[in-house]
């Protein structure tokens, strides 16, 4: 093997790694845009983080003990966040799993949600994102919410 061949192979391999990291970093940035908008009580920025066809759901257990998904319109969520004082909503996430395949990305992120500095609940956010015209947008979020069981 010549040095030139080795350098070519090494450069090609590094280019693939950089491209993969770049896609993951851009997905993380798209998800973090949502949490920045929440913390800033910026409803316009929050709406901008989502695709036009986005779906928001929370897993709940009703009074009869039945588990179900409750849906919320993005505009309703954004309006509620926009009414909060700046800095009141602070959702801290740990993006544990992030997968990208072309225009589709998936993120699994345990979180702790603080309201005015007090831990309100924790759980997991599961995101699906779509890349449209080179920009990642949140297409779907489903989350769990636990009270009192947070670390």
C-alpha positions in Angstrom: 0.0 0.0 0.0 1.4 3.4 -0.9 1.2 6.4 1.3 -0.9 8.2 -1.2 -3.5 5.4 -1.2 -3.5 5.3 2.7 -4.0 9.1 2.9 -6.9 8.9 0.3 -8.7 6.2 2.3 -8.2 8.0 5.6 -9.5 11.3 4.1 -12.5 9.5 2.6 -13.3 7.8 5.9 -13.0 11.1 7.9 -15.3 12.9 5.4 -18.0 10.3 6.1 -17.6 10.8 9.9 -17.8 14.5 9.6 -20.9 14.3 7.5 -22.6 11.9 10.0 -21.7 14.2 12.9 -23.0 17.2 11.0 -26.4 15.6 10.4 -26.7 14.5 14.1 -25.6 18.0 15.3 -28.2 19.7 13.0 -31.0 17.4 14.4 -29.9 18.2 18.0 -30.0 21.9 17.1 -33.5 21.5 15.8 -34.7 19.8 19.0 -32.9 22.4 21.1 -34.6 25.2 19.3 -37.9 24.0 20.8 -36.5 24.1 24.3 -34.9 27.5 23.8 -38.2 28.8 22.6 -39.9 27.4 25.6 -37.4 28.9 28.0 -37.8 32.3 26.2 -41.6 32.0 26.1 -41.3 32.7 22.4 -44.4 31.2 20.7 -43.3 32.2 17.2 -39.9 30.5 17.5 -41.7 27.5 19.0 -44.0 27.2 16.1 -41.1 27.6 13.7 -39.5 24.4 15.2 -42.4 22.3 13.9 -43.4 21.0 10.5 -46.9 22.3 9.4 -48.3 18.8 9.9 -46.8 18.2 13.3 -48.5 16.1 16.0 -48.0 16.5 19.8 -49.1 13.7 22.1 -48.7 12.9 25.8 -49.2 9.4 27.3 -51.7 9.7 30.1 -53.6 7.4 32.4 -57.2 8.3 33.0 -59.2 8.0 36.2 -60.2 4.5 35.3 -56.6 3.4 34.8 -56.7 3.3 31.0 -53.5 4.4 29.2 -54.0 6.6 26.2 -52.4 9.3 24.1 -53.8 12.8 24.4 -53.2 15.1 21.4 -52.5 18.8 21.4 -52.3 21.2 18.5 -48.9 23.0 18.1 -50.7 26.4 18.1 -52.3 25.6 21.5 -49.0 24.5 23.0 -47.3 27.6 21.6 -50.0 30.0 22.9 -49.7 28.4 26.4 -45.9 28.8 26.3 -46.2 32.4 25.1 -48.3 33.3 28.1 -45.6 32.2 30.6 -43.0 34.5 32.0 -39.6 34.3 30.3 -37.5 31.7 32.0 -40.4 29.9 33.7 -40.4 26.8 31.5 -37.1 25.0 31.5 -37.1 21.5 30.1 -33.7 19.8 30.4 -33.2 16.9 28.1 -30.5 14.3 27.6 -30.5 13.0 24.0 -29.7 9.4 24.6 -30.5 8.0 21.1 -30.4 9.8 17.8 -30.7 8.1 14.5 -30.8 9.7 11.0 -31.7 8.1 7.7 -31.9 10.6 4.8 -34.8 13.0 5.6 -35.9 11.2 8.7 -34.5 11.5 12.2 -35.5 10.0 15.5 -34.5 11.2 19.0 -35.1 9.5 22.4 -34.6 12.0 25.2 -35.2 11.6 28.9 -36.1 15.0 30.5 -36.7 16.9 33.6 -39.2 19.8 33.4 -38.7 22.7 35.8 -41.3 25.5 36.3 -39.9 28.6 37.9 -36.9 26.5 39.1 -39.0 23.8 40.7 -39.0 20.3 39.3 -42.6 19.7 38.1 -42.3 16.3 36.3 -39.9 14.1 34.3 -40.2 11.5 31.6 -39.1 10.8 28.0 -39.6 12.8 24.9 -39.7 10.7 21.6 -39.2 12.9 18.5 -39.6 12.2 14.8 -38.1 14.9 12.6 -38.3 15.5 8.9 -35.7 17.5 6.8 -37.5 19.8 4.4 -35.5 21.9 2.0 -32.4 21.2 4.1 -34.0 22.2 7.4 -34.9 19.8 10.2 -38.5 20.3 11.6 -40.2 18.4 14.4 -42.9 16.2 12.8 -44.0 14.3 15.9 -43.5 14.3 19.7 -44.9 11.8 22.2 -43.9 12.1 25.8 -44.4 10.4 29.2 -44.8 12.4 32.4 -44.0 11.2 35.9 -44.4 13.1 39.1 -42.5 12.1 42.2 -40.4 9.4 40.5 -37.7 11.7 39.2 -34.0 11.2 40.2 
